[in-house]
């Protein structure tokens, strides 16, 4: 396990793509201990990494939303996946460890949780040559595969507030069972609380100022 204690922030209400990203940042800014948030999307969405060029991406059709993440990585399709964010404040020793190490250890916890639901995975040994902008078409070191199919990928960002790790697990059976087990895979003691009204209100402001703006979407 990665942490002695962790708080799972319960957020069952689906949100738009920009608001989901804003909620993650708001939680990161105020976290006093490790947090896990597993969340849903109000409509089919595409998120893409901070350094990707919006102009290089295929624009989704009607009914789809697009958002730039604060973390890196490629394009991820959301709506049917299990999307989660793990936040570790700056003062915690885990936040100061190398990205390669923390990424692998988080995915090892994901692998154990999947195994408990009957899904056997393997960790990718090394990053392959990039073949597209699609995250799940480009297995990176410590991503999870079922056979040759990538089912779990993630991206990280280290900030003055701490570590932001955003991940997606795709195409798995028994997804609800996986979700119910995930927090306990990360920590020996798990507390739970709901997303606060004040946190949501702050995120809605940040959505308008940042993640939902054209300047943010097309910044590269």
Buried (B, 14 or more C-beta within 10 A) or exposed (E): EBBEEBBBBBBEEEBBBBBBBBBBBBBBBBBEBBBBBBBBBBEBBBBBBBEBEBEEBEEEEEEBBBBBBBBBBBBBBBBEBBBBBBBBBBEBEBBEEEBEEBBBBBBBBBBEBBEBBEBEBEBBEEEEEEEEBBBBEBBBBBBBBBEEEBBBBBBBBBEEBBBBBBBBBBBBEBBEBBBEBBBBBBBEEBEEEEBEEEBBEBBBEBBEEBBBBEEBBEEE
